[in-house]
Amino acid sequence: GSVKMSCEEIAVCAVRLRENLCLYFEELECDAFCKEKTIKRFFRNVNSQLLVVHPDLNVAAFEDVTDQEVKSGSGMYFSIHCYKTTSPSEGMPVAFSVQVENKSYYMCCEKEHGKMVIRFKEGEVPKDIPGESNIIFFKKTFTSCSSKAFKFEYSLEQGMFLAFEEEDSLRKLILKKLPREDEVDETTKFVT
């Protein structure tokens, strides 16, 4: 029978025996992603603010929200789509979407005026992604000693992470380049 893999497991390349009984690994297509499961989460910061998406402004920022607004969940209840991948060493591939007033928006990255920015576009996250994609992030543990905190690296640019910056009294979601992979930068820390 078929065994369902969990997102934490590693995708193994197919192997076949050649005539000389040596094992050869078959090359699978690089960076193909297949959606496996979706988990729903709020993102909260240390000040108990929730991350809220405003697709019309292409902005996501931490905000103080009322209990009533939390109940509606509009713009703040994220779907984290987990993908299986043919190159498993990078961390778990994920994509983000959010519901705002009965419409679904997915998060992607685009270059604007020479700078990478986060955008929210109406539509669903695809089930299969045959190659590279500007919606995929690699979920990695923030530090080895914390299993509840994560950082998210943009799949198309190594060292570029989801982060937050203060701007006009808002803590906005941005992309931030870290000079070193092992750098501990609290602005890239996400707790779900």
C-alpha positions as CSV (number, residue, x, y, z in Angstrom):
1,G,0.0,0.0,0.0
2,S,1.1,3.6,-0.4
3,V,2.6,5.4,2.6
4,K,1.6,9.0,3.1
5,M,4.7,11.1,4.0
6,S,4.5,13.9,6.5
7,C,6.0,17.3,5.7
8,E,8.8,16.7,8.2
9,E,9.9,13.5,6.3
10,I,12.5,13.6,3.6
11,A,11.6,13.0,0.0
12,V,13.9,10.2,-1.3
13,C,15.0,10.0,-4.9
14,A,14.1,6.9,-6.9
15,V,16.9,4.4,-7.2
16,R,17.4,1.7,-9.8
17,L,20.0,-1.1,-10.2
18,R,22.1,-1.1,-13.3
19,E,23.5,-4.3,-14.9
20,N,26.6,-4.2,-12.7
21,L,24.5,-4.2,-9.5
22,C,25.7,-0.7,-8.5
23,L,23.1,1.7,-7.2
24,Y,22.5,4.9,-9.2
25,F,20.3,7.7,-8.0
26,E,17.9,8.9,-10.6
27,E,18.0,12.7,-11.1
28,L,14.6,14.0,-10.3
29,E,13.5,17.4,-11.6
30,C,15.1,20.1,-9.5
31,D,12.8,21.9,-7.1
32,A,9.4,20.4,-8.0
33,F,6.9,21.0,-5.2
34,C,3.7,19.0,-4.5
35,K,1.3,20.3,-1.8
36,E,0.8,17.8,1.0
37,K,-1.0,19.5,3.8
38,T,-2.3,22.9,5.0
39,I,-2.2,24.2,8.5
40,K,-4.0,27.3,9.8
41,R,-2.3,29.7,12.1
42,F,-2.4,33.2,13.5
43,F,1.0,35.0,13.8
44,R,1.4,36.9,17.1
45,N,4.3,39.1,18.2
46,V,5.7,39.6,21.7
47,N,3.3,42.6,22.2
48,S,0.3,40.2,21.5
49,Q,-0.4,42.0,18.3
50,L,-1.7,39.9,15.3
51,L,-0.3,39.9,11.8
52,V,-3.0,41.4,9.6
53,V,-3.0,41.5,5.7
54,H,-4.5,44.4,3.8
55,P,-4.4,43.2,0.1
56,D,-5.6,46.5,-1.3
57,L,-2.5,48.2,0.2
58,N,-0.2,45.2,-0.4
59,V,0.7,45.4,3.3
60,A,0.8,43.0,6.2
61,A,1.6,44.4,9.6
62,F,1.2,43.6,13.3
63,E,-1.8,45.4,14.8
64,D,-3.8,45.5,17.9
65,V,-7.1,43.7,17.2
66,T,-10.3,43.4,19.2
67,D,-11.7,40.0,20.2
68,Q,-14.5,40.6,17.8
69,E,-12.1,41.2,14.9
70,V,-10.2,38.0,15.9
71,K,-13.4,36.0,15.7
72,S,-14.0,37.2,12.1
73,G,-10.4,36.2,11.3
74,S,-10.5,38.4,8.2
75,G,-6.9,39.0,6.9
76,M,-5.3,37.4,10.0
77,Y,-6.0,33.6,9.8
78,F,-3.1,32.3,7.6
79,S,-3.1,29.0,5.7
80,I,0.4,27.6,5.6
81,H,0.6,25.2,2.7
82,C,3.3,22.6,3.1
83,Y,4.9,21.0,0.0
84,K,6.9,17.9,-0.6
85,T,10.0,18.6,-2.6
86,T,12.5,16.8,-4.8
87,S,15.4,18.7,-3.1
88,P,14.7,18.3,0.7
89,S,17.8,19.8,2.2
90,E,16.6,23.4,2.2
91,G,14.0,23.2,4.9
92,M,10.3,22.6,4.5
93,P,8.8,24.4,1.5
94,V,5.7,26.4,2.4
95,A,3.4,29.0,0.8
96,F,1.1,31.4,2.5
97,S,-2.4,32.4,1.8
98,V,-5.0,34.4,3.7
99,Q,-8.8,34.9,3.5
100,V,-10.0,38.5,3.4
101,E,-13.8,39.0,3.2
102,N,-14.5,35.6,1.4
103,K,-11.6,36.1,-1.1
104,S,-8.3,34.2,-1.0
105,Y,-5.0,35.9,-1.4
106,Y,-1.6,34.3,-1.8
107,M,1.7,35.9,-0.7
108,C,4.5,36.2,-3.3
109,C,7.7,38.2,-3.8
110,E,8.4,40.6,-6.7
111,K,11.2,42.9,-7.6
112,E,10.2,46.6,-7.6
113,H,12.6,49.5,-8.2
114,G,15.4,47.0,-7.7
115,K,14.2,45.9,-4.3
116,M,12.4,42.6,-3.4
117,V,8.9,43.3,-2.0
118,I,6.0,41.2,-0.6
119,R,2.8,41.3,-2.6
120,F,-0.7,39.7,-2.0
121,K,-2.5,38.5,-5.1
122,E,-6.1,37.2,-5.4
123,G,-6.2,33.5,-6.1
124,E,-5.5,30.1,-4.7
125,V,-2.1,28.5,-4.1
126,P,-1.4,25.8,-6.7
127,K,-1.4,22.1,-5.7
128,D,1.7,21.3,-7.8
129,I,4.6,23.7,-8.7
130,P,6.8,22.1,-11.4
131,G,9.8,24.4,-10.9
132,E,11.0,27.5,-9.1
133,S,8.3,29.8,-7.7
134,N,8.1,33.2,-6.1
135,I,5.5,32.0,-3.6
136,I,7.7,29.3,-1.9
137,F,9.6,29.9,1.3
138,F,11.8,27.4,3.2
139,K,10.6,27.0,6.8
140,K,13.7,26.6,9.1
141,T,14.0,26.5,12.9
142,F,15.0,29.9,14.2
143,T,17.6,28.4,16.5
144,S,18.5,24.9,17.4
145,C,17.3,25.3,21.0
146,S,13.8,26.5,20.1
147,S,11.3,24.2,18.4
148,K,8.4,26.7,18.4
149,A,10.1,29.6,16.6
150,F,10.8,29.6,12.9
151,K,12.3,31.7,10.1
152,F,11.3,31.7,6.5
153,E,13.8,31.9,3.7
154,Y,12.7,33.0,0.2
155,S,13.3,30.1,-2.1
156,L,14.6,32.1,-5.0
157,E,17.2,34.1,-3.1
158,Q,19.5,32.5,-0.5
159,G,19.9,34.6,2.7
160,M,16.6,36.6,2.0
161,F,14.1,36.1,4.9
162,L,10.7,37.2,5.9
163,A,11.1,39.9,8.6
164,F,9.5,42.9,10.2
165,E,10.5,46.5,10.3
166,E,9.1,49.5,12.1
167,E,7.7,52.0,9.6
168,D,5.3,54.9,10.5
169,S,4.4,53.2,13.8
170,L,3.6,49.9,11.9
171,R,5.5,46.7,12.2
172,K,5.5,45.8,8.5
173,L,6.2,42.4,6.9
174,I,9.2,42.7,4.6
175,L,12.0,40.7,3.0
176,K,15.4,41.2,4.6
177,K,18.8,40.0,3.5
178,L,20.9,38.4,6.2
179,P,24.7,38.5,5.6
180,R,25.2,35.1,7.2
181,E,22.9,32.1,7.4
182,D,23.7,31.5,11.1
183,E,23.0,35.1,12.1
184,V,20.4,35.4,14.9
185,D,18.1,38.3,13.9
186,E,15.0,38.7,16.1
187,T,13.2,40.5,13.3
188,T,13.1,37.3,11.3
189,K,11.7,35.2,14.2
190,F,8.1,33.9,13.8
191,V,6.2,32.0,16.5
192,T,3.0,30.3,15.3
